[in-house]
Amino acid sequence: MKAQAVPNPVRRLGRRGFLARLAIASLALPFLGSLSARADDPPRLDPNNPAAKTIGYTEDASKVDPKKEPLFKPNSRCANCTFFQSAQAKGDDAPCTIFANQVVAGKGWCRAWSAKA
């Protein structure tokens, strides 16, 4: 009785199989890149962060008491502040130059607020 040879999977793949797998892999690469980009997104600023507390950051400007915050002006919020980096916004959140490597809520407010020119 003669022993049967075990088929070599690399040899069976052939040129067409290789090109088909290469095409499928190249279609998946953009999706893998977007997943890694999300992992690198900066975290949202925690209102309990000591730096945030120092300048009175709040995630919702509508809850600011103007009597307690004399610097607060009506309709002032992060989204219309000079320091809000709207070009890099992800939804309503965007980086703030005051808080390095963190994003703030567009409807938030702090004492560093300065109207966009």
PyMOL commands that set and color helices and strands:
alter all, ss='L'
color gray80, all
select helices_A, chain A and resi 9-39+50-54+61-63+78-80+86-88
alter helices_A, ss='H'
color red, helices_A
select strands_A, chain A and resi 93-95+103-105
alter strands_A, ss='S'
color yellow, strands_A
deselect
rebuild
show_as cartoon
